[in-house]
Amino acid sequence: MGQAGTGAEHVEVRVTAGSRDEADRLAAHVRRLHSYDVPEIAAVPLTAGTDAYLHWIREETSPPNGWEEARSTTA
């Protein structure tokens, strides 16, 4: 069992409308960079919210127009 730390901790929240695969890739990236053996990583589904906030999430997490086409030509 690991030791409890006493250093400062910071909370980072990522909001995405991504898939489970995208959440898994983000978690793997955090584990590679994090100094803890077991960093706290949790995915929480958004099940409700105000119409304005849900609209904002959809707008902010959607790829820009033409992104898929540009991505497929550079891959």
C-alpha positions as CSV (number, residue, x, y, z in Angstrom):
1,M,0.0,0.0,0.0
2,G,1.3,3.5,-0.9
3,Q,1.9,6.3,1.4
4,A,-0.4,9.3,1.9
5,G,1.0,12.5,0.6
6,T,1.0,15.9,2.2
7,G,1.8,18.0,-0.9
8,A,-0.6,20.5,-2.5
9,E,-3.1,19.0,-4.9
10,H,-5.0,20.6,-7.7
11,V,-8.4,19.7,-9.2
12,E,-8.7,19.7,-13.0
13,V,-12.1,19.3,-14.6
14,R,-12.4,18.4,-18.3
15,V,-15.8,18.8,-19.9
16,T,-16.4,16.9,-23.1
17,A,-19.2,15.3,-25.1
18,G,-16.7,12.6,-26.1
19,S,-17.1,8.9,-26.2
20,R,-15.9,6.3,-23.7
21,D,-12.9,5.7,-26.0
22,E,-12.0,9.4,-25.8
23,A,-12.4,9.4,-22.0
24,D,-10.1,6.3,-21.8
25,R,-7.5,8.1,-24.0
26,L,-7.6,11.2,-21.8
27,A,-7.3,9.0,-18.6
28,A,-4.2,7.2,-20.1
29,H,-2.6,10.6,-20.9
30,V,-3.2,11.8,-17.4
31,R,-1.7,8.6,-15.9
32,R,1.4,9.0,-18.1
33,L,2.0,12.6,-16.9
34,H,0.9,12.3,-13.2
35,S,3.4,11.7,-10.4
36,Y,0.9,9.6,-8.3
37,D,0.8,5.8,-8.8
38,V,-3.0,6.1,-8.7
39,P,-4.2,9.5,-9.7
40,E,-7.9,10.2,-9.1
41,I,-9.6,10.0,-12.5
42,A,-13.3,9.8,-12.8
43,A,-15.8,10.2,-15.7
44,V,-19.1,11.5,-14.7
45,P,-22.0,11.5,-17.2
46,L,-23.9,14.7,-17.5
47,T,-27.5,13.7,-17.2
48,A,-29.2,17.0,-16.7
49,G,-28.6,20.8,-17.0
50,T,-30.1,24.0,-18.1
51,D,-30.9,24.3,-21.7
52,A,-28.4,27.1,-22.1
53,Y,-25.6,25.1,-20.5
54,L,-26.3,21.9,-22.5
55,H,-26.3,24.0,-25.7
56,W,-23.0,25.6,-24.7
57,I,-21.5,22.1,-24.1
58,R,-22.6,20.9,-27.5
59,E,-21.2,24.0,-29.2
60,E,-17.9,24.0,-27.4
61,T,-17.2,20.3,-27.7
62,S,-18.2,19.9,-31.4
63,P,-15.4,19.8,-34.0
64,P,-15.3,23.0,-36.1
65,N,-16.9,22.8,-39.6
66,G,-14.6,21.0,-42.0
67,W,-12.5,19.5,-39.3
68,E,-13.3,15.9,-40.3
69,E,-12.4,16.6,-43.9
70,A,-9.2,18.3,-43.0
71,R,-8.2,15.5,-40.5
72,S,-8.9,12.8,-43.1
73,T,-6.7,14.5,-45.7
74,T,-3.7,14.9,-43.3
75,A,-3.9,11.5,-41.7
